[in-house]
Amino acid sequence: MNVLHFINAFFSDSAHWHGYNGIPQRVLEHVEYSLMALGIAAGIALPVGLVTGHAGRGGNALSFASTAVRALPSYGLLVLMFLWFGLGLMPVMIPLVALAVPPILVTTYEAVRTVDPLPVDAARGMGMGPVSVLFQVELPVALPLILSGLRSAAIQVVSTATIAAAVSFGGLGRYIVGGLAARDYETVVGGATLVALLALLTLALFWLINRIVVSPGVRRS
């Protein structure tokens, strides 16, 4: 049986569309975990990246910290947090947040730091304060690159949130973990396909956000 047959069998089975283990419920859980982790990571990384990028300092420290965090294995960190905190969302969120913070942090810092200094100097010459310069001059220009960092983090989180199933939580990882345990490869392939589709939808969503919130002049540049 080939992969396409597994996919067709999984999605054509009506039992996979209903109940607690149905596709809608598992997709919803996966999206909830991903949004929660991405929101926490953005809340941590965006302010730090914006401030340090505006000041033009701390780049080496951010790079070192991001590299160190990226080196942490997500699954190993999940197991460690599970042993430490026990069953709950905390062991799931910590690895996902740790995965999402580095691309957001480094990209935001670089996006603000590399803004053309001419309009920044002009804004300061007009009497604009540091906060106004950051949010009215630097941020609009840096926004495309910042969104690319958020997009990269979102894709990584969506793809990795399957680890929640390893500590008996839901999401699309339940299909993969449960399918492997039962040697039900139809379910494994179906779950992996859903994760891939969700990642593609995430890409499309960020493309749409970029079209809506980024100035056309900045996009062309």
C-alpha positions as CSV (number, residue, x, y, z in Angstrom):
1,M,0.0,0.0,0.0
2,N,1.5,3.4,-1.0
3,V,1.3,6.7,0.8
4,L,-1.5,8.0,-1.3
5,H,-3.6,5.0,-0.5
6,F,-3.0,5.6,3.2
7,I,-4.0,9.2,2.9
8,N,-7.2,8.4,0.9
9,A,-8.2,5.7,3.4
10,F,-7.6,7.9,6.4
11,F,-9.6,10.9,5.1
12,S,-12.4,8.8,3.6
13,D,-13.1,7.0,6.9
14,S,-16.1,8.8,8.5
15,A,-15.0,7.6,12.0
16,H,-12.0,10.1,11.7
17,W,-14.4,13.1,11.4
18,H,-16.4,12.7,14.6
19,G,-16.0,12.5,18.3
20,Y,-13.1,13.5,20.6
21,N,-10.5,11.8,18.3
22,G,-12.0,13.3,15.2
23,I,-10.0,15.5,12.8
24,P,-11.8,18.8,13.6
25,Q,-11.1,18.3,17.4
26,R,-7.5,17.3,16.9
27,V,-6.8,20.2,14.5
28,L,-8.4,22.7,16.9
29,E,-6.2,21.4,19.8
30,H,-3.1,21.6,17.6
31,V,-4.0,25.2,16.6
32,E,-4.6,26.1,20.2
33,Y,-1.2,24.8,21.4
34,S,0.5,26.5,18.5
35,L,-1.1,29.9,19.0
36,M,-0.5,29.8,22.7
37,A,3.2,29.0,22.2
38,L,3.7,31.5,19.4
39,G,1.9,34.2,21.5
40,I,4.1,33.7,24.5
41,A,7.2,33.6,22.4
42,A,6.2,36.8,20.6
43,G,5.5,38.5,23.9
44,I,9.0,37.7,25.0
45,A,11.0,38.2,21.9
46,L,9.4,41.1,20.1
47,P,9.9,43.7,22.9
48,V,13.5,42.6,23.5
49,G,14.3,42.6,19.7
50,L,12.7,46.0,19.1
51,V,14.5,47.7,22.0
52,T,17.9,46.2,21.4
53,G,17.6,46.7,17.6
54,H,16.6,50.4,18.2
55,A,19.6,50.8,20.6
56,G,21.9,48.9,18.2
57,R,23.4,47.1,21.1
58,G,23.3,43.5,22.5
59,G,23.5,41.8,19.1
60,N,26.3,39.4,20.2
61,A,24.5,38.5,23.4
62,L,21.2,37.8,21.5
63,S,23.0,35.7,18.9
64,F,24.7,33.6,21.6
65,A,21.5,33.1,23.6
66,S,19.5,32.2,20.5
67,T,22.1,29.7,19.4
68,A,22.2,28.1,22.8
69,V,18.4,27.8,22.9
70,R,18.2,26.4,19.4
71,A,20.7,23.7,20.4
72,L,18.2,22.4,23.0
73,P,16.4,19.2,21.6
74,S,12.7,19.9,21.8
75,Y,11.7,16.3,22.7
76,G,14.4,16.0,25.3
77,L,13.3,19.3,26.9
78,L,9.7,18.0,26.9
79,V,10.7,14.9,28.8
80,L,12.8,16.9,31.3
81,M,9.9,19.4,31.9
82,F,7.4,16.5,32.2
83,L,9.6,15.0,34.9
84,W,9.9,18.3,36.6
85,F,6.4,19.7,36.4
86,G,4.4,16.6,35.8
87,L,1.3,16.3,33.6
88,G,0.1,19.7,32.3
89,L,0.5,22.3,29.6
90,M,3.7,23.7,31.1
91,P,5.9,20.8,29.9
92,V,4.5,21.2,26.4
93,M,4.7,25.0,26.2
94,I,8.3,25.4,27.4
95,P,9.9,23.5,24.5
96,L,7.6,25.1,21.9
97,V,8.3,28.6,23.3
98,A,12.0,27.9,23.4
99,L,11.8,26.8,19.8
100,A,9.9,30.0,18.7
101,V,11.8,32.7,20.6
102,P,15.2,32.6,18.7
103,P,13.9,33.3,15.1
104,I,11.6,36.0,16.3
105,L,14.2,37.6,18.6
106,V,17.1,37.6,16.1
107,T,15.0,38.6,13.1
108,T,13.4,41.5,15.0
109,Y,16.7,42.8,16.2
110,E,18.2,42.7,12.7
111,A,15.1,44.2,11.1
112,V,15.2,47.3,13.3
113,R,19.0,47.6,13.4
114,T,19.3,47.6,9.6
115,V,16.7,50.3,8.9
116,D,18.1,53.1,6.8
117,P,19.5,55.7,9.2
118,L,18.6,58.7,7.0
119,P,14.8,58.7,7.8
120,V,15.7,57.9,11.4
121,D,18.0,60.9,11.7
122,A,15.4,63.1,10.0
123,A,12.8,62.0,12.5
124,R,15.0,62.8,15.4
125,G,15.9,66.2,13.8
126,M,12.2,66.9,13.7
127,G,12.0,66.4,17.5
128,M,10.5,62.9,17.6
129,G,11.4,60.9,20.8
130,P,12.9,57.4,20.8
131,V,9.5,55.7,21.2
132,S,8.0,57.7,18.3
133,V,11.0,57.0,16.1
134,L,10.8,53.3,16.9
135,F,7.1,52.8,16.2
136,Q,6.5,55.4,13.5
137,V,9.7,55.2,11.5
138,E,11.7,52.0,12.2
139,L,8.9,49.6,12.8
140,P,6.9,50.1,9.5
141,V,10.1,49.6,7.5
142,A,11.3,46.6,9.6
143,L,7.8,45.0,9.5
144,P,8.3,42.6,6.5
145,L,11.5,41.1,8.1
146,I,9.8,40.9,11.5
147,L,6.9,39.0,10.0
148,S,9.3,36.6,8.3
149,G,10.7,35.8,11.7
150,L,7.2,35.2,13.1
151,R,6.4,33.1,10.1
152,S,9.5,31.0,10.6
153,A,8.6,30.5,14.3
154,A,5.0,29.7,13.5
155,I,6.0,27.0,11.0
156,Q,8.4,25.4,13.5
157,V,5.9,25.4,16.3
158,V,3.1,23.9,14.1
159,S,5.4,21.2,12.9
160,T,6.8,20.5,16.4
161,A,3.5,20.7,18.4
162,T,3.0,17.0,17.7
163,I,5.3,16.4,20.8
164,A,2.3,17.3,23.0
165,A,1.0,13.8,22.3
166,A,4.1,12.3,24.0
167,V,2.8,13.4,27.4
168,S,-0.8,12.3,26.7
169,F,-2.1,15.6,25.4
170,G,-4.1,16.1,22.2
171,G,-3.4,17.7,18.9
172,L,-2.4,16.0,15.6
173,G,0.4,14.2,17.3
174,R,-2.1,11.8,18.8
175,Y,-2.5,10.3,15.4
176,I,1.2,9.9,14.9
177,V,2.1,8.6,18.4
178,G,-1.0,6.4,18.7
179,G,-0.6,5.1,15.2
180,L,3.0,4.2,15.6
181,A,2.2,2.4,18.9
182,A,-0.5,0.4,17.2
183,R,1.4,0.0,13.9
184,D,-1.5,1.7,12.2
185,Y,0.4,3.4,9.4
186,E,-2.8,4.7,7.8
187,T,-3.3,6.9,10.9
188,V,0.3,7.9,11.1
189,V,0.4,9.1,7.5
190,G,-3.0,10.8,7.9
191,G,-1.7,12.7,11.0
192,A,1.5,13.7,9.2
193,T,-0.5,14.9,6.2
194,L,-2.7,17.1,8.4
195,V,0.4,18.6,10.1
196,A,1.9,19.4,6.6
197,L,-1.4,20.9,5.4
198,L,-1.6,23.1,8.6
199,A,2.0,24.3,8.0
200,L,1.1,25.3,4.4
201,L,-2.0,27.1,5.7
202,T,0.2,29.0,8.1
203,L,2.4,30.1,5.2
204,A,-0.6,31.3,3.3
205,L,-1.9,33.1,6.4
206,F,1.4,35.0,6.8
207,W,1.4,35.9,3.1
208,L,-2.0,37.4,3.6
209,I,-1.0,39.3,6.7
210,N,2.0,40.7,4.9
211,R,-0.2,41.9,2.1
212,I,-2.6,43.6,4.5
213,V,-0.3,45.2,7.1
214,V,2.9,46.0,5.2
215,S,2.9,49.3,3.2
216,P,3.0,48.7,-0.6
217,G,6.0,51.0,-0.8
218,V,7.9,48.9,1.7
219,R,6.9,45.7,0.0
220,R,8.3,47.0,-3.3
221,S,11.5,48.1,-1.8
